[in-house]
Amino acid sequence: MAAFAEATRILFKIIQTTHHLQNTAASGGKTIPPASLQRKMRELATLVRPASPTEDTMVKLAGNALNWLHTCMQILEEHYREILRQLTEKLKRIHLRNWPEAFQDMEDHGHSTPGPAPEPVPKRVASPETDNFPQKPCTNMEERRVQENRGTPWGLGN
C-alpha cells in the first residue's frame, strides 16, 4: 500500500507540474504568460524614464522588457520539463503490486468518507478574450499600446 500512496503523490505532482508547464511553455510565443510576470514586464518597461524619451528609446525599453519576459518563460519551461523528467523516472522505479485492489480500497474509502459537496462547474466562464469588457482609461503610452495590442500573443505587438 505504501508504494501505491507514493505513486499517487508522484502522479499528483506530475499533474501539477504539467499544469505549470502548460502555463509557461514559451515555445512559439503562443502561451500567454502568467499575470504576475506580465505585471513585472510592464513595470520593467516603465522603470527607466529618460528625460526626453524618443519613440525609438521607448521601443527599445519595451523590447528589453519583452526579452526579459521571454527569458523568464524559457527558464520556467526548462525547470518544469526537468521536474517532469525526474518525476517520471521516480515513478518508473516504483513497483506496484496488486494496484487494482489498492486503487479499489482507496476508491471505496473516498465514497465512504462524507465531505463537502463539490461545487457545480460553471458552464461558461467570462474572459477578456471572449467578452467585451470595458477598458480602463489609459494613463500612459505603454498602457495604450497594451490595450491596442490586446489579443496578440502575450498581449504585445505582432
Beta strands, then each sheet from edge to edge (+ up, - down):
end
